[in-house]
Amino acid sequence: MLTALIVLAVVLGIATAANLVLTFAVIRRLRTLEEGGGTGAPDALPAVGTAVGEFTAVTTSGEEVSAADVAAGDAFAGFVMVGCTPCGTLIESLAGGAATGAADPLFFVVGDPESPETRRMTAALGPVGRVAVVAERSAATAAFGQVSAFPTLLRIKDGVIAAAGHELGDVVPAAAHHAAPARPALVGERV
């Protein structure tokens, strides 16, 4: 009888230890996903060489942007999401003068246009470039290669994705880090 109790205690101890290991692994995975902010895989990026598809969006200043805005020359597009911690860090660095390597970068904020957090993000990005608020599953996220992880930053050359990453260093040429080009003022915009 005593031997059976000892075996039962050992088996119960092993099962408890395995349960704890699995629980901590699940917690660690959930934290990783939460910090990534997006619903896609943490490393999911649009493929380099993907042509930007058709889309239209309206910026916070009322200007319509479309695939034609990135069809010729060098361009930069950034996708950020409300509630995404790395997105907040990126926005702070851009507001602090970090360069995108483009004269007129385009940013898409995924969120509710009426949300105070969305408005705060658009206000912080406004001085850096043109900003449009879009839904997570929108024509804009689909046009740029099914953007599903945030932040997603893209350098575009003649309408084709030339570089994709989650950090500015992944997509901005080293020479552009030193001096941010002045963004041209939009019609009716205060300089």
C-alpha positions in Angstrom: 0.0 0.0 0.0 2.8 2.4 0.9 4.5 1.7 -2.4 1.4 2.5 -4.4 1.1 5.8 -2.5 4.7 6.7 -3.3 4.2 5.9 -7.0 1.0 7.9 -7.1 2.8 10.9 -5.4 5.7 10.7 -7.9 3.3 10.6 -10.9 1.3 13.5 -9.5 4.5 15.5 -9.0 5.6 14.9 -12.6 2.1 15.8 -13.9 2.1 19.0 -11.8 5.6 20.0 -13.1 4.7 19.4 -16.7 1.5 21.5 -16.2 3.6 24.4 -14.8 6.1 24.2 -17.7 3.2 24.3 -20.3 1.4 27.1 -18.4 4.5 29.3 -18.4 5.2 28.6 -22.1 1.6 29.7 -22.9 2.0 32.9 -20.9 5.3 33.7 -22.6 3.7 33.2 -26.0 0.7 35.4 -25.1 3.1 38.2 -24.0 5.0 38.0 -27.2 1.9 38.3 -29.3 0.5 41.1 -27.2 3.7 43.1 -27.5 3.7 42.7 -31.3 0.3 44.4 -31.4 -0.9 42.7 -34.6 -3.1 39.8 -35.3 -0.6 38.2 -37.8 2.5 36.3 -37.1 5.1 38.6 -35.4 7.5 38.4 -38.4 4.8 38.6 -41.1 5.8 41.2 -43.7 4.7 41.8 -47.3 7.2 40.2 -49.7 9.8 42.3 -51.3 9.0 42.6 -55.0 5.2 42.8 -54.5 3.6 45.4 -56.6 1.3 47.8 -54.6 -2.3 47.1 -55.6 -5.1 49.6 -56.1 -6.5 51.4 -53.1 -7.8 54.8 -52.0 -7.9 56.4 -48.6 -8.6 59.8 -47.3 -6.0 61.5 -45.1 -6.8 63.4 -41.9 -6.4 66.6 -43.9 -9.0 65.5 -46.4 -6.7 64.6 -49.3 -7.3 61.4 -51.2 -4.3 59.1 -51.6 -4.1 56.1 -53.9 -1.7 53.7 -55.5 -0.8 56.5 -57.9 1.0 58.2 -55.0 3.5 55.4 -54.8 3.6 54.4 -58.4 6.7 56.4 -59.5 9.9 57.2 -57.7 10.9 56.4 -54.1 8.2 56.3 -51.5 7.7 55.2 -47.9 4.5 53.7 -46.3 4.1 52.9 -42.6 1.3 51.0 -40.9 0.7 51.4 -37.2 -2.1 50.2 -35.0 -3.7 51.7 -31.9 -2.6 49.9 -28.8 0.6 48.5 -30.3 3.5 49.3 -28.0 6.3 49.1 -30.7 4.1 51.4 -32.8 4.1 54.0 -30.0 7.9 53.8 -29.8 8.2 54.2 -33.6 5.9 57.2 -33.6 7.9 58.8 -30.7 11.2 58.4 -32.7 9.6 59.8 -35.9 8.2 62.8 -33.9 11.7 63.2 -32.5 13.2 63.6 -35.9 14.0 60.1 -37.1 14.1 60.0 -40.9 12.0 57.9 -43.2 14.2 58.5 -46.2 11.2 59.9 -48.2 10.2 63.5 -48.9 6.5 62.8 -48.3 5.9 59.6 -46.3 2.5 58.0 -46.1 1.2 56.5 -42.8 -1.8 54.4 -42.2 -3.2 54.3 -38.6 -5.3 51.2 -38.0 -8.0 52.2 -35.5 -11.3 53.8 -34.9 -11.3 57.4 -36.2 -13.3 58.6 -33.2 -11.0 57.1 -30.6 -8.8 59.5 -28.6 -5.9 57.2 -29.0 -6.2 57.1 -32.8 -6.4 60.9 -32.9 -3.3 61.2 -30.7 -1.4 58.9 -33.1 -2.5 60.8 -36.2 -1.6 64.1 -34.5 1.9 62.9 -33.7 2.4 61.6 -37.3 0.8 64.6 -39.0 4.0 66.7 -39.0 6.0 63.7 -40.3 3.9 62.9 -43.4 0.4 62.3 -44.7 -1.8 60.2 -42.4 -4.9 58.1 -43.2 -7.0 56.1 -40.7 -8.1 52.7 -42.0 -9.6 49.5 -40.8 -7.4 46.5 -40.1 -8.9 44.7 -43.1 -9.0 47.5 -45.6 -8.2 48.1 -49.2 -4.9 49.9 -48.1 -3.7 47.0 -45.9 -4.5 44.5 -48.8 -2.9 46.7 -51.4 0.5 46.7 -49.7 0.7 42.9 -49.5 -1.8 42.0 -46.8 -0.3 44.0 -43.9 -1.2 42.1 -40.7 1.6 42.8 -38.2 2.3 46.2 -36.7 4.3 48.3 -37.2 5.0 47.5 -40.8 7.3 49.9 -42.7 7.8 49.7 -46.4 10.2 51.4 -48.8 8.6 51.5 -52.3 10.4 52.0 -55.6 8.2 52.7 -58.7 5.2 51.0 -57.1 7.0 47.9 -56.0 8.0 47.0 -52.4 11.8 47.4 -52.2 12.2 46.8 -48.5 9.9 45.7 -45.6 10.5 45.7 -41.9 9.2 46.4 -38.4 11.9 49.1 -37.7 13.2 52.1 -39.6 16.7 50.6 -39.8 15.2 47.7 -41.8 13.9 50.0 -44.6 15.6 53.3 -44.5 19.0 53.6 -46.3 21.8 54.4 -43.9 22.5 57.8 -45.5 18.9 58.9 -44.8 19.3 58.3 -41.0 21.4 61.5 -40.7 19.1 64.1 -42.2 15.3 64.0 -42.6 14.1 65.6 -45.8 11.7 68.4 -45.4 8.2 67.4 -46.2 6.5 69.7 -48.6 3.6 71.7 -47.1 0.2 70.7 -48.4 -2.2 73.3 -49.8 -3.8 75.1 -46.9 -1.4 73.6 -44.4 0.4 75.9 -41.9 4.2 75.7 -42.1 
